[in-house]
Structures are given as structure tokens and as C-alpha cells.
Amino acid sequence: MAHKHDPNEKVVFVGDSRIRKRDYSNVTPPDYTAFPGKSEAFIPNFLLKEWMVGVVVLVGFLTLVIAHPAPLGYPADPLNSAFIPMPDWYFLFLYQLLKYPYASGDYIVLGILGLSGIPFIALLLAPFLDTGKERRFYRRPIASSLMLVALVAVSYLTWVSWDHYQHELEANGQIPEHIEREIKAKESVESGKGRWIPGKENIPAMVAADDPAFTEVMTQAQCIACHGAELEGAGTTPALRGIGDVLSKEELVDIITNGKGDMMPSFEGQLTGEQIDQVATWLAQQKAE
């Protein structure tokens, strides 16, 4: 039959009824369990791992912020033209970036909107630019390159900003306010005058700052909540430094015991008679030299 064609020849196809046609209508596609070691459930496995990575990064950042808090300088003075403003260390890179001509001056709008918009747009475009299925960073060139460029840029700008700040201090012969404030406060405490408070230099120095009447009894009575941590006064509450020049010990005992007006509460019942006498004696010593 293969070598000669006979027009009268009949071809009969024989089927086997035992073979059934496959039904693909109810076939369930394979899930992650069909690929052991190569995939995992999105919820909760993958999502939990991503959250854990985010938590570790956040805790690390918070640790750095707590370890290096914002320096405490003097109260703001608009007339102090020698002051060199500096942001917190984690904003130094942005502070430096806004110094460049294309991000300030006539281009301030570009600097504000452009610099904040570029990272946002990059995050939006990342899924479309990096469509590969690989998760290893060396096989994801676009995402890895953007990450490395961002890290290098932030590190470099932070270093440049801090180096420029140090050169400005050296050129002007200045000591940073927070360091100068710490030095003066330490010298004041060591001389027995209590903590030095900027802006209130005319307040008399504290006498016997280590007396238990102040460190224990007055702390227990929460006097510093209204009169200030160093009794320098706060708002409408008067300072207790130099109060010995204004009131006698007997007057102080009466005020502590019975209170005065709406501002000064009575401490009778909260402090013993001996404690009140101890505090009044110490306050009576608070006189200007």
C-alpha cells in the first residue's frame, strides 16, 4: 500500500473506547507547593519576612537617632548673625543638596519639587523597569544600580556637608553652641552654683546646690515642675534663686505651709514640719552675692 495506490482500497480507523478524552476544564494550576525550595506562600511567609527586614532597619535607624540626639544649643536669636544653622545628622545630605545652584535661588521650586519627586517617581517606575524574576541583587542590575547610587550619593553629601560645617567653625573661630553650653554648665555645677541657664545669667547663682533640701525634699514635692529644674522660674512662676533677699525664713515657712493665691499650693500634709523647716532654711540662704 505504501508503494502502490489502489483507488478501490478502503482505510478503516479503529478506535479504543477504553481511552477517554482528557477534561482540562477543572485542572487546578500548580501552587507554590509544586516548587519546593523555590517558592513560598505570600501570606504569611513572604510578607512576614519583608516586615521583619523593615523592622530591623527601623530599629537600627532609631538606635542611631537615640545615640546621637539633636544638639541642644541656645534659644533662637534672630539677631545672632554669626550662628551657623545645621540640621540633624540624618538630614545633612539633603541640606547639602539644597545648597547647590540648581536647587536654590532661582531654582528653589525645582529643588523642592524635583528633589522630592525624583525618588517618588523612581519608586513608581521600579516595578516596570525591573521586571525580572530574579531576587539575587547581582542579577537585578537596574534595582541594584539605583540602590548603590543612592547610598553613595547620601554618604558623599553627608560627608561634604559636615566637612564644610567644620571649616566654617574653624574659619570663624567658633565653638558649636551645644558644646559651649555643656562646658559652661559643667563649670557652673563644679563651682557649686547649679546648672548654667542661657538667657538667665542675671539670676543669682544657687547656694548649696547639693543640699538635701533641694536634691531630695523639693524634688519629692515637685517644686521644679513649676519653678524650673534649676529654680530659675518659668513663665509667670517666679524664680527661687535670690528669694532669700525678698522673703524671710518665717515668711517662707508660712507660704510653704499654707500656700499663696491660686498659683502656690499648700504643702501641709504632704511635707512634715521638719521638711518644711528644712526647705525654708535652705531657701532663705538663696541670696545674691
Secondary structure, 3 states (H helix, E strand, C coil): CCCCCCCCCCCCCCCCCCCCCCCCCCCCCCCHHHCCCCCCCHHHHHHHHHHHHHHHHHHHHHHHHHHCCCCCCCCCCCCCCCCCCCCCHHHHHHHHHCCCHHHCHHHHHHHHHHHHHHHHHHHHHHHHHCCCCCCCHHHCHHHHHHHHHHHHHHHHHHHHHHHHHHHHHHHHCCCCHHHHHHHHHHHHHHCCCCCCCCCCCCCCCCCCCCCHHHHHHHHHCCCHHHHCCCCCCECCECCCCCHHHCCCHHHHHHHHHHCECCCECCCECCECHHHHHHHHHHHHCCCCC
